[in-house]
Amino acid sequence: MTFEERIDRLRERHEALTQSVELLLISQRENSTQIRANTENIGKLVEVSNRDAVDIAALARVAESHERRINGLEEGRA
């Protein structure tokens, strides 16, 4: 293999590596964008879940209150 052939081969490898790095950078940018979007969505889901938990606790208190009232009414009839 001559010196020129080696240089050409190294140049081809360099170009292939450059393209690979460019593709990796594009992929990394897309992943970063998706991660940011997912992080925002997870934050929204946590907020909604927390609100639901508060609402469920309030409904449980209402149900317990109604149950006590019904039991009191039933005991009054007996």
VMD Tcl script that draws the C-alpha trace (Angstrom):
set ca {
  {0.00 0.00 0.00}
  {1.47 3.33 -1.03}
  {1.57 6.47 1.06}
  {-1.15 8.06 -1.09}
  {-3.40 5.04 -0.63}
  {-2.91 5.22 3.13}
  {-3.75 8.91 3.14}
  {-6.87 8.25 1.06}
  {-7.91 5.46 3.42}
  {-7.36 7.70 6.46}
  {-9.34 10.48 4.78}
  {-12.24 8.07 4.13}
  {-12.17 6.91 7.74}
  {-12.09 10.50 8.93}
  {-15.12 11.36 6.78}
  {-16.99 8.29 8.05}
  {-16.19 9.20 11.66}
  {-17.26 12.80 11.05}
  {-20.59 11.63 9.67}
  {-21.06 9.26 12.61}
  {-20.39 12.06 15.08}
  {-22.82 14.34 13.26}
  {-25.53 11.66 13.39}
  {-24.85 11.10 17.09}
  {-25.15 14.84 17.76}
  {-28.47 15.01 15.91}
  {-29.72 11.99 17.85}
  {-28.57 13.49 21.14}
  {-30.36 16.78 20.40}
  {-33.57 14.93 19.56}
  {-33.26 12.91 22.77}
  {-32.70 16.05 24.82}
  {-35.80 17.63 23.31}
  {-37.85 14.52 24.05}
  {-36.50 14.32 27.60}
  {-37.51 17.94 28.24}
  {-41.00 17.27 26.89}
  {-41.32 14.11 28.99}
  {-40.13 15.95 32.09}
  {-42.80 18.62 31.58}
  {-45.48 15.96 31.05}
  {-44.41 14.08 34.17}
  {-44.62 17.31 36.16}
  {-48.16 17.88 34.89}
  {-49.13 14.30 35.77}
  {-47.78 14.74 39.30}
  {-49.82 17.93 39.72}
  {-52.99 16.21 38.49}
  {-52.34 13.19 40.72}
  {-51.87 15.43 43.75}
  {-55.12 17.26 43.02}
  {-56.91 13.94 42.58}
  {-55.54 12.72 45.91}
  {-56.90 15.82 47.64}
  {-60.28 15.39 45.94}
  {-60.43 11.69 46.87}
  {-59.62 12.49 50.50}
  {-62.41 15.09 50.53}
  {-64.86 12.58 49.05}
  {-63.84 10.01 51.67}
  {-64.57 12.55 54.44}
  {-67.99 13.27 52.91}
  {-68.74 9.56 52.65}
  {-67.73 8.99 56.29}
  {-69.92 11.91 57.36}
  {-72.88 10.51 55.46}
  {-72.27 7.06 56.90}
  {-72.26 8.44 60.46}
  {-75.45 10.38 59.74}
  {-77.18 7.31 58.28}
  {-76.05 5.15 61.22}
  {-77.35 7.80 63.61}
  {-80.70 7.89 61.86}
  {-80.95 4.10 61.83}
  {-80.10 3.88 65.52}
  {-82.75 6.50 66.28}
  {-85.40 4.37 64.59}
  {-84.48 1.17 66.31}
}
mol new
graphics top color blue
foreach p $ca { graphics top sphere $p radius 0.5 }
foreach p [lrange $ca 0 end-1] q [lrange $ca 1 end] { graphics top cylinder $p $q radius 0.2 }
display resetview
